[in-house]
Amino acid sequence: MGCISNLFSETSGDLARTDPELVQLFERFAFGDARAESGLDEKTRYLVLLPALIACQSVTVYKAMLSDALDAGMTPVEAKEISYHAIAYVGMAKAYDYIVAANEVFAERGIELPLAGQATTDAETRFDEGLAVQRGIFGPAIDAAYESAPADQLHIQRFLSANCFGDYYTRGGLDVAERELVTFALILALGGCEPQLTGHARGNLAVGNGRSVLVGAVTELVPFVGYPRSLNALRCITEATSE
């Protein structure tokens, strides 16, 4: 077994008693094989695991992995920012329960809420600041997207700039490179969004998350999201890195 995790503790279920062989084989794979091969440091490991679990809609596993992340040194602000950031990619309908779940874990640990605010933009600055972040990651592709958008869809491009990037990417707690990796993990775990996943593989490369980091993220996530989505993600990484 690679490490001790909260996943199969008494607070996360009773599988260690009812399904001991499953616990043994999963822990050997997830916390042994995959962890050893991913090459990710502790913080980066949870930067991909926590958002992927939100996208997978696995609240029990999320709470256990959040406990692991806090035990490993992730700050409450970092963890909270992952759940906020997820809203832009999975929607509030899927993210809401994970914000509540994080609050429950924080309360159990005596972490006082609300945490320190992390917003750096307001209603007047969010569009310009978000557009600047977009251009910094994706370059001329952003201007091309505005120029090619049909008139009745142009507001969606503005939403992306002001909301997705202006409201979330500009927040403190996580830097742009970390947020772009969180985005990659979210889209990977959602599945069926391979064009966007390839685009954000390119975005990760642009902000310094190289191929080894992206492949490491997929490696870490295989036990939790399964092989089909993981293999699709590897294809997207290959496409992005071969250009």
C-alpha positions as CSV (number, residue, x, y, z in Angstrom):
1,M,0.0,0.0,0.0
2,G,1.5,3.3,-1.1
3,C,0.1,5.6,1.7
4,I,-2.5,6.0,4.3
5,S,-5.6,7.8,3.0
6,N,-8.9,8.9,4.6
7,L,-10.8,7.3,1.8
8,F,-11.6,4.1,3.6
9,S,-11.6,5.4,7.1
10,E,-14.6,5.0,9.4
11,T,-15.8,8.5,8.5
12,S,-15.9,7.7,4.8
13,G,-17.7,4.3,4.9
14,D,-17.2,0.8,6.1
15,L,-15.7,-0.8,3.0
16,A,-12.5,-1.8,4.9
17,R,-14.7,-4.3,6.8
18,T,-17.3,-5.3,4.1
19,D,-15.0,-5.3,1.1
20,P,-11.4,-5.8,2.3
21,E,-10.1,-7.2,-1.0
22,L,-11.5,-4.2,-2.9
23,V,-9.9,-1.8,-0.5
24,Q,-6.5,-3.6,-0.8
25,L,-6.5,-3.6,-4.6
26,F,-7.7,0.0,-5.0
27,E,-5.3,1.4,-2.5
28,R,-2.5,-0.5,-4.1
29,F,-3.3,1.0,-7.4
30,A,-4.4,4.5,-6.6
31,F,-2.0,5.2,-3.7
32,G,0.8,3.0,-4.9
33,D,1.1,2.5,-8.6
34,A,-0.5,5.7,-9.9
35,R,1.0,7.9,-7.2
36,A,4.5,6.5,-7.8
37,E,4.2,7.0,-11.6
38,S,2.6,10.4,-11.7
39,G,5.6,12.3,-10.4
40,L,3.4,15.0,-9.0
41,D,4.2,16.8,-5.7
42,E,1.7,16.8,-2.9
43,K,0.0,20.1,-3.7
44,T,-0.2,19.4,-7.5
45,R,-1.7,15.9,-6.8
46,Y,-4.7,17.5,-5.0
47,L,-4.9,20.3,-7.5
48,V,-6.1,17.7,-10.0
49,L,-7.8,15.2,-7.7
50,L,-10.2,17.6,-5.9
51,P,-11.6,19.2,-9.1
52,A,-11.9,15.9,-10.9
53,L,-14.0,14.5,-8.0
54,I,-16.3,17.5,-8.2
55,A,-16.7,16.9,-11.9
56,C,-17.4,13.2,-11.2
57,Q,-20.0,14.1,-8.6
58,S,-18.5,11.9,-5.9
59,V,-19.0,13.8,-2.7
60,T,-18.0,11.0,-0.3
61,V,-14.7,10.5,-2.1
62,Y,-14.3,14.2,-2.4
63,K,-14.6,14.8,1.4
64,A,-12.1,12.0,2.1
65,M,-9.6,13.4,-0.4
66,L,-10.1,17.0,0.9
67,S,-9.1,15.7,4.3
68,D,-6.0,14.1,2.7
69,A,-5.2,17.3,1.0
70,L,-5.5,19.4,4.2
71,D,-3.4,16.8,6.0
72,A,-0.8,17.1,3.3
73,G,-0.5,20.9,3.7
74,M,-3.1,22.3,1.2
75,T,-4.5,25.5,2.7
76,P,-8.2,26.0,3.3
77,V,-8.1,29.0,0.9
78,E,-6.6,26.8,-1.9
79,A,-9.1,24.1,-1.4
80,K,-12.0,26.6,-1.3
81,E,-10.7,28.2,-4.5
82,I,-10.8,24.9,-6.3
83,S,-14.5,24.5,-5.5
84,Y,-15.2,28.1,-6.6
85,H,-13.2,27.7,-9.8
86,A,-15.2,24.6,-10.7
87,I,-18.4,26.6,-11.0
88,A,-17.3,28.0,-14.4
89,Y,-16.8,24.5,-15.8
90,V,-19.4,22.2,-14.2
91,G,-22.0,24.8,-13.2
92,M,-23.4,25.7,-9.8
93,A,-25.8,22.8,-10.0
94,K,-22.9,20.4,-9.7
95,A,-20.5,22.6,-7.6
96,Y,-22.9,23.6,-4.9
97,D,-22.8,20.4,-2.8
98,Y,-19.0,20.4,-2.9
99,I,-18.8,23.9,-1.5
100,V,-21.1,22.8,1.3
101,A,-19.1,19.6,1.8
102,A,-15.9,21.5,2.0
103,N,-17.5,23.8,4.7
104,E,-18.5,20.7,6.6
105,V,-14.9,19.4,6.6
106,F,-13.6,22.8,7.6
107,A,-16.1,22.9,10.5
108,E,-15.0,19.5,11.7
109,R,-11.4,20.8,11.8
110,G,-12.3,24.0,13.6
111,I,-11.5,26.2,10.5
112,E,-13.4,29.5,10.9
113,L,-15.6,30.6,8.0
114,P,-15.8,32.7,6.0
115,L,-12.2,32.6,4.8
116,A,-10.4,35.7,3.8
117,G,-11.8,37.1,0.5
118,Q,-9.8,36.5,-2.7
119,A,-11.6,38.7,-5.2
120,T,-9.3,41.1,-7.2
121,T,-11.9,42.5,-9.6
122,D,-15.2,44.2,-9.4
123,A,-18.1,45.0,-11.7
124,E,-16.1,47.7,-13.5
125,T,-12.9,45.8,-14.0
126,R,-13.8,42.1,-14.4
127,F,-14.2,42.2,-18.2
128,D,-10.9,43.9,-19.0
129,E,-9.0,41.9,-16.4
130,G,-10.5,38.6,-17.6
131,L,-9.8,39.4,-21.2
132,A,-6.2,40.1,-20.3
133,V,-5.8,36.8,-18.6
134,Q,-7.4,35.0,-21.6
135,R,-5.0,36.7,-24.0
136,G,-2.1,35.8,-21.7
137,I,-3.0,32.1,-21.9
138,F,-4.4,31.7,-25.4
139,G,-2.9,34.6,-27.3
140,P,-4.5,35.7,-30.7
141,A,-7.0,32.9,-30.5
142,I,-9.1,35.0,-28.2
143,D,-9.4,37.9,-30.6
144,A,-10.2,35.5,-33.4
145,A,-13.0,34.0,-31.3
146,Y,-14.5,37.4,-30.8
147,E,-14.2,38.2,-34.5
148,S,-15.7,35.0,-35.7
149,A,-18.6,34.8,-33.2
150,P,-22.1,35.2,-34.7
151,A,-23.9,38.3,-33.4
152,D,-26.4,36.3,-31.4
153,Q,-23.5,34.4,-29.6
154,L,-21.2,37.3,-28.9
155,H,-22.5,37.7,-25.4
156,I,-21.2,34.2,-24.6
157,Q,-17.7,35.4,-25.5
158,R,-18.2,38.3,-23.2
159,F,-19.4,35.9,-20.5
160,L,-16.2,33.9,-20.8
161,S,-14.0,37.0,-20.5
162,A,-15.9,38.7,-17.6
163,N,-17.2,35.7,-15.7
164,C,-15.0,32.6,-16.3
165,F,-11.7,34.5,-16.5
166,G,-12.6,37.9,-14.9
167,D,-14.5,36.5,-11.9
168,Y,-12.5,33.3,-11.3
169,Y,-9.0,33.2,-12.9
170,T,-8.2,36.6,-11.3
171,R,-8.9,35.5,-7.8
172,G,-6.2,35.0,-5.2
173,G,-5.4,31.7,-3.5
174,L,-4.3,30.0,-6.7
175,D,-2.1,31.4,-9.5
176,V,-3.0,31.3,-13.2
177,A,-0.9,28.2,-13.8
178,E,-2.5,26.3,-11.0
179,R,-6.0,27.4,-12.1
180,E,-5.3,26.2,-15.7
181,L,-4.3,22.8,-14.3
182,V,-7.5,22.7,-12.2
183,T,-9.4,23.5,-15.4
184,F,-7.7,20.6,-17.2
185,A,-8.7,18.2,-14.5
186,L,-12.3,19.4,-14.4
187,I,-12.8,19.0,-18.2
188,L,-11.0,15.7,-18.2
189,A,-13.3,14.3,-15.6
190,L,-16.4,15.7,-17.2
191,G,-15.7,13.6,-20.3
192,G,-17.1,14.4,-23.8
193,C,-15.4,17.8,-23.9
194,E,-12.3,16.8,-25.8
195,P,-12.1,19.9,-28.0
196,Q,-12.0,22.0,-24.9
197,L,-9.6,19.6,-23.2
198,T,-7.2,20.0,-26.1
199,G,-7.5,23.7,-25.9
200,H,-6.7,23.7,-22.2
201,A,-3.8,21.3,-22.7
202,R,-2.4,24.1,-25.0
203,G,-3.3,26.6,-22.3
204,N,-1.4,24.6,-19.7
205,L,1.7,24.4,-21.9
206,A,1.5,28.2,-22.4
207,V,1.6,28.9,-18.7
208,G,4.4,26.4,-17.9
209,N,2.6,23.2,-17.1
210,G,4.6,20.9,-19.4
211,R,3.7,17.6,-20.9
212,S,5.1,15.7,-17.9
213,V,2.7,17.6,-15.6
214,L,-0.3,16.9,-17.8
215,V,0.6,13.2,-18.2
216,G,1.2,13.1,-14.5
217,A,-2.3,14.5,-13.9
218,V,-3.9,11.9,-16.0
219,T,-1.9,9.2,-14.3
220,E,-3.0,10.4,-10.9
221,L,-6.7,10.4,-12.1
222,V,-6.9,7.0,-13.8
223,P,-8.1,5.2,-10.6
224,F,-10.8,7.8,-10.0
225,V,-12.1,8.6,-13.5
226,G,-11.4,5.3,-15.3
227,Y,-9.5,4.4,-18.5
228,P,-11.8,5.8,-21.3
229,R,-11.6,9.4,-20.1
230,S,-7.9,9.0,-19.3
231,L,-7.0,7.6,-22.7
232,N,-9.0,10.4,-24.4
233,A,-7.0,12.9,-22.3
234,L,-3.7,11.4,-23.4
235,R,-4.8,11.8,-27.0
236,C,-5.6,15.5,-26.3
237,I,-2.2,16.0,-24.7
238,T,-0.5,14.4,-27.7
239,E,-2.4,16.6,-30.1
240,A,-1.5,19.8,-28.1
241,T,2.2,18.9,-27.7
242,S,2.7,17.8,-31.3
243,E,1.7,21.2,-32.8
